[in-house]
Amino acid sequence: METNNNNTPGHEAESIDLYALGLLSARETAEFEAEVLAGEVDAESLEEQLQTITALCEDIAQSMPTPRRAVKDAIMAAIAPAQPNARLSESGQIFVLSKGGEWAELLPGIMMKVLHQDDEHNRTTFLARLAPGASYPSHRHMGLEECLVIEGDLHVDGTVLREGDFTASYYNKVHIDTHSEDGCRLLISSPMNDEFLEGGA
């Protein structure tokens, strides 16, 4: 997005649409927001489009099939055990060494190793491995999820994340397509009660 040379009404409308949909890159987002702050973007059009996209996303989320019980049960069962082989020091600190912990199959093609489980705040921190071609079910976040790509590629609703890339998803954010083409390893901190939206028995 060359913001300095493309300030036509059509370009502005396209930029507003892409921004509202969250489809701009980090650099493009920063450039667009700088234009907004500088008064170079029609704030009224931006607000209207953000409201339209928000309403559309809510309609899509509400029309999702009933959560597939088997998927949710499998994920919760994998998360449920307290961190294996974690060592609590006298100072109240937990250590999980690189060779410690146990990998468990979360779903076909997806493995996870719990690093820490905070029952009081209903959160867990874990490593995840996705095999090439593996997909994670459509889901709605019930709280903040933070994800760092350690290696490989992670595709999240059209955005491709690679080694060193980070994303944070806030409450009620819906992800329809989460997958890896060549496989990946992730560090994730998330709530333990995300809502899974993929249909089926």
C-alpha positions in Angstrom: 0.0 0.0 0.0 1.9 3.1 -1.3 0.0 5.6 0.9 1.9 8.7 -0.5 0.9 8.1 -4.1 -2.5 6.5 -3.9 -4.9 8.9 -2.2 -7.7 8.6 -4.7 -11.2 8.0 -3.4 -11.2 4.5 -4.8 -7.9 3.7 -3.2 -9.1 5.1 0.1 -12.3 3.0 0.0 -10.3 -0.1 -0.7 -7.9 0.7 2.1 -10.8 1.2 4.5 -12.3 -2.1 3.5 -9.0 -4.0 3.9 -8.3 -2.3 7.3 -11.8 -3.1 8.6 -11.4 -6.7 7.6 -7.9 -6.9 9.2 -6.3 -7.9 5.9 -3.5 -5.3 5.9 0.0 -6.2 6.8 1.5 -4.8 10.0 3.4 -2.1 7.9 0.3 -1.2 5.9 -1.8 -1.0 9.0 0.7 1.4 10.6 0.7 3.5 7.4 -3.1 3.6 7.2 -3.5 4.5 10.9 -1.0 7.3 10.4 -3.1 8.6 7.6 -6.2 8.4 9.9 -4.4 10.4 12.6 -3.2 12.9 10.0 -6.8 13.5 8.9 -6.1 12.1 5.4 -8.8 9.4 5.7 -12.6 10.0 5.8 -13.2 9.1 9.5 -17.0 8.8 9.0 -16.6 6.3 6.2 -14.1 4.3 8.3 -16.4 4.2 11.3 -19.4 3.1 9.1 -17.3 0.3 7.5 -16.0 -0.9 10.8 -19.5 -1.1 12.1 -20.7 -2.9 9.0 -17.8 -5.5 9.2 -18.4 -6.0 12.9 -22.1 -6.6 12.4 -21.3 -9.0 9.5 -18.8 -11.0 11.6 -21.4 -11.3 14.4 -24.0 -12.6 12.0 -21.6 -15.2 10.6 -20.6 -16.3 14.1 -24.2 -16.6 15.2 -25.0 -18.7 12.1 -22.2 -21.2 12.9 -23.2 -24.8 13.5 -23.5 -26.1 17.1 -20.0 -26.8 18.5 -18.9 -30.3 17.8 -18.8 -32.0 21.2 -16.1 -34.6 20.3 -13.7 -31.9 19.2 -14.1 -29.9 22.3 -13.8 -33.0 24.5 -10.6 -34.0 22.8 -9.0 -30.6 23.3 -10.1 -30.2 26.9 -8.8 -33.7 27.7 -5.4 -32.9 26.3 -5.2 -29.6 28.2 -6.7 -30.9 31.5 -3.6 -32.7 33.1 -1.4 -30.4 35.1 2.0 -29.7 33.5 3.9 -33.0 33.5 7.4 -33.1 34.8 7.2 -29.5 35.8 9.4 -28.7 38.8 8.3 -26.2 41.4 11.3 -24.5 43.1 11.3 -23.3 46.7 10.9 -19.7 45.5 7.6 -20.6 43.9 8.8 -20.8 40.3 8.0 -23.6 37.8 10.6 -25.0 35.5 9.8 -27.2 32.5 13.1 -28.2 30.9 13.3 -28.7 27.1 13.4 -32.5 27.5 10.6 -32.4 30.2 6.9 -32.5 29.7 5.0 -34.9 27.4 3.6 -34.4 24.0 0.0 -35.4 23.6 -2.1 -35.7 20.4 -4.7 -32.9 20.5 -6.3 -33.7 17.2 -5.0 -35.6 14.1 -1.9 -33.9 13.0 -1.7 -31.6 16.0 0.4 -32.3 19.1 0.7 -30.2 22.2 2.9 -30.0 25.3 1.4 -28.2 28.3 4.0 -25.9 30.0 1.8 -24.3 32.6 -1.9 -24.4 33.7 -3.4 -21.6 35.7 -6.7 -23.0 37.0 -7.4 -19.8 39.0 -7.5 -17.7 35.8 -8.6 -20.5 33.5 -5.5 -20.2 31.3 -2.9 -22.5 29.9 0.5 -22.0 28.2 1.6 -24.7 25.8 3.7 -25.7 22.8 1.9 -26.9 19.7 3.1 -28.8 16.7 1.1 -28.9 13.5 2.0 -31.4 10.8 2.1 -30.4 7.2 -1.5 -29.8 6.1 -3.0 -29.9 9.6 -6.0 -27.7 10.4 -7.4 -26.5 13.7 -11.2 -26.3 13.9 -13.1 -23.1 13.5 -13.4 -21.5 17.0 -14.3 -18.4 18.9 -11.9 -17.1 21.6 -13.4 -16.6 25.0 -10.5 -14.5 26.2 -7.1 -13.3 25.0 -4.9 -15.8 23.1 -1.3 -15.0 22.3 0.6 -17.0 19.7 4.2 -16.9 18.7 5.4 -18.9 15.6 8.7 -20.6 16.6 9.2 -22.3 13.2 7.3 -23.1 10.1 4.1 -21.4 8.7 0.8 -20.7 10.3 -2.2 -19.5 8.1 -4.9 -17.6 10.1 -7.9 -16.5 8.0 -5.7 -15.5 5.0 -2.7 -14.1 6.9 0.5 -16.1 6.8 2.7 -16.1 9.9 6.2 -17.4 9.9 9.1 -17.9 12.3 9.2 -15.0 14.8 5.8 -13.7 13.9 3.2 -13.0 16.7 -0.5 -12.6 16.9 -3.0 -11.8 19.7 -6.7 -12.6 19.5 -9.1 -10.9 21.8 -12.4 -12.0 23.4 -15.1 -13.1 20.9 -12.7 -13.2 17.9 -13.8 -15.9 15.5 -11.2 -17.9 13.4 -12.6 -19.9 10.5 -9.4 -21.1 8.9 -6.3 -22.0 10.9 -3.9 -24.3 9.3 -0.2 -25.0 8.3 0.9 -25.9 4.9 4.5 -27.1 5.7 4.1 -27.7 9.4 4.9 -25.4 12.3 5.8 -25.2 16.0 4.0 -22.6 18.2 4.1 -21.1 21.7 0.5 -20.3 22.8 -1.0 -18.8 25.9 -4.8 -19.0 25.9 -8.0 -19.6 27.9 -9.1 -23.2 28.4 -12.7 -22.7 27.3 -12.6 -21.5 23.7 -15.8 -22.3 21.8 -15.4 -24.7 18.8 -17.7 -24.0 15.9 -17.1 -26.8 13.5 -20.3 -28.8 12.8 -20.7 -32.5 12.8 -21.5 -35.2 15.2 
